[in-house]
Structures are given as C-alpha cells and as structure tokens.
C-alpha cells in the first residue's frame, strides 16, 4: 500500500500524536533523552530566510531570568502547542532552552509511541522522523519560522 492509498490512516496517526502531546505537556519534565535530539539541535543554515530569530546566549539568559521572576501560576500558563499538517509537525513553546529541549524530547517520545521505533541494526526501515529534515534545521527552535502547507 503506497502513500496515496494510506494518507488518511497516516494523517490520523500523526494527528493523534499532536493530540497526545497537547494533552500531556505536564509529562515532558519526565521525558528521557532521545536519540534524535542531537539531530533536532541542528540550526538552520544562516542563509535560510524561512527561519530567523535564533536567540543569542545573552537573550537566553535574560529570558530565563525573566521567567524565573514570574509567579509559578503565570509560568504554567506559558504557551505550548503542537499541530500537524499530514506529516509536518508545527510546534510552539514559550520558555528557555532547557524547556524547549524537554518539549522536543516529549514530542519525539510521543511519535515513538504511535510509530514503531527503528531497530538500529535494521537498515531497511527509515526512522519515522526524517533525519534529512532534522539535519536541515526543520526542528530547530527559533522565534520565527515559515510554515508551508
């Protein structure tokens, strides 16, 4: 069965991943490191105009200080959301680099719950997450990102 015949089933699974992530943000603190998080940390190329606004270390530090000064109930209301268009996940989060890393882990582990993980000694199957797109910077968190679709 090719992609054309299976598109509704595939979209149903990816939409379920997005729904599961959105209903379980409180579990992201417990997410263990994921094998693909280093791939997701690849920044976009500097000439890529579709993503801009990567925070400098000074801005990250200022953001962390600002968020730390907020009352706990306000910090818990920070925006966190994932949506999907067929196989492209669109995620947003308000938070520090560590919080974004936790969210990335949470999303990857949720994908693994619904799509069979790769056996790393099995070379025929591909990883459910596109390694090529991760290395291209598609999963890199930035303050601006052009989303097509």
PERAMO-V753644 format. One record per residue. N is the residue number from 1. RES is the residue in one letter. SS is DSSP state (~ for helix, > for strand, _ for the rest). PSI is psi in whole degrees, -180 to 180 (999 if undefined). D_LAST is the distance of its C-alpha to the last C-alpha in Angstrom with 1 decimal. Layout:
BEGIN
((N/RES/SS/PSI/D_LAST) (N/RES/SS/PSI/D_LAST))
END
This chain:
BEGIN
((1/X/_/121/24.0) (2/X/_/178/20.9) (3/X/~/-40/17.3) (4/X/~/-44/17.0) (5/X/~/-28/19.9) (6/X/~/4/18.9) (7/X/~/-46/15.2) (8/X/~/-41/16.4) (9/X/~/-43/18.7) (10/X/~/-46/16.4) (11/X/~/-38/13.8) (12/X/~/-41/17.0) (13/X/~/-43/18.2) (14/X/~/-36/15.1) (15/X/~/-36/15.1) (16/X/~/-40/18.9) (17/X/~/-49/18.5) (18/X/~/-43/16.6) (19/X/~/-43/19.3) (20/X/~/-42/22.0) (21/X/~/-47/21.0) (22/X/~/-25/20.8) (23/X/_/3/24.2) (24/X/_/33/25.9) (25/X/~/-31/25.4) (26/X/~/-16/29.2) (27/X/~/-6/29.4) (28/X/~/-24/27.5) (29/X/~/-26/30.8) (30/X/~/-3/32.2) (31/X/_/127/29.5) (32/X/_/160/31.2) (33/X/_/146/30.0) (34/X/_/147/27.4) (35/X/_/-26/27.8) (36/X/_/-1/24.2) (37/X/~/-27/24.5) (38/X/~/-37/26.0) (39/X/~/-38/23.1) (40/X/~/-17/20.8) (41/X/_/4/23.2) (42/X/_/119/22.4) (43/X/_/160/21.4) (44/X/_/151/19.0) (45/X/_/147/21.1) (46/X/_/-27/22.8) (47/X/_/3/21.5) (48/X/_/110/17.8) (49/X/_/-7/16.8) (50/X/_/-14/13.4) (51/X/>/129/15.5) (52/X/>/170/18.8) (53/X/_/31/21.4) (54/X/_/131/22.8) (55/X/_/138/25.9) (56/X/_/168/29.3) (57/X/~/-35/31.9) (58/X/~/-42/33.8) (59/X/~/-40/30.8) (60/X/~/-43/30.2) (61/X/~/-45/33.9) (62/X/~/-40/34.0) (63/X/~/-45/31.1) (64/X/~/-43/32.9) (65/X/~/-43/36.1) (66/X/~/-47/34.6) (67/X/~/-35/32.9) (68/X/~/-31/36.2) (69/X/~/-16/38.1) (70/X/_/149/36.1) (71/X/_/152/37.6) (72/X/~/-39/36.4) (73/X/~/-31/35.1) (74/X/~/-41/33.0) (75/X/~/-36/31.6) (76/X/~/-18/30.7) (77/X/_/5/28.6) (78/X/_/144/26.3) (79/X/_/136/22.6) (80/X/>/123/20.9) (81/X/>/145/17.8) (82/X/>/136/15.2) (83/X/>/171/12.2) (84/X/>/143/10.1) (85/X/>/104/7.0) (86/X/_/-85/9.1) (87/X/_/12/10.4) (88/X/>/114/8.7) (89/X/>/136/11.0) (90/X/>/117/10.7) (91/X/>/148/14.4) (92/X/>/150/16.8) (93/X/>/140/20.6) (94/X/_/119/23.5) (95/X/_/-180/26.2) (96/X/_/175/28.0) (97/X/~/-41/27.2) (98/X/~/-40/29.1) (99/X/~/-38/27.1) (100/X/~/-37/23.8) (101/X/~/-41/25.3) (102/X/~/-41/26.4) (103/X/~/-41/23.0) (104/X/~/-46/21.6) (105/X/~/-45/24.5) (106/X/~/-44/24.0) (107/X/~/-47/20.3) (108/X/~/-44/21.5) (109/X/~/-34/24.5) (110/X/~/-39/22.7) (111/X/~/-43/20.5) (112/X/~/-28/23.8) (113/X/~/-33/25.3) (114/X/~/-27/23.1) (115/X/_/134/22.5) (116/X/_/130/25.7) (117/X/_/154/26.3) (118/X/_/140/27.2) (119/X/_/122/30.9) (120/X/_/-9/31.5) (121/X/_/1/34.3) (122/X/_/108/32.2) (123/X/_/-6/30.5) (124/X/_/-45/29.0) (125/X/_/148/26.2) (126/X/_/156/23.3) (127/X/_/141/22.3) (128/X/_/-35/19.6) (129/X/_/136/17.9) (130/X/_/110/17.0) (131/X/~/-40/19.9) (132/X/~/-45/18.6) (133/X/~/-35/15.5) (134/X/~/-45/17.9) (135/X/~/-25/20.3) (136/X/_/-11/17.8) (137/X/_/10/17.5) (138/X/_/-30/14.0) (139/X/_/5/16.0) (140/X/_/131/18.4) (141/X/_/129/18.9) (142/X/_/164/18.8) (143/X/_/-16/19.2) (144/X/>/141/16.3) (145/X/>/131/12.9) (146/X/_/127/10.0) (147/X/_/123/6.7) (148/X/_/152/3.8) (149/X/_/999/0.0))
END
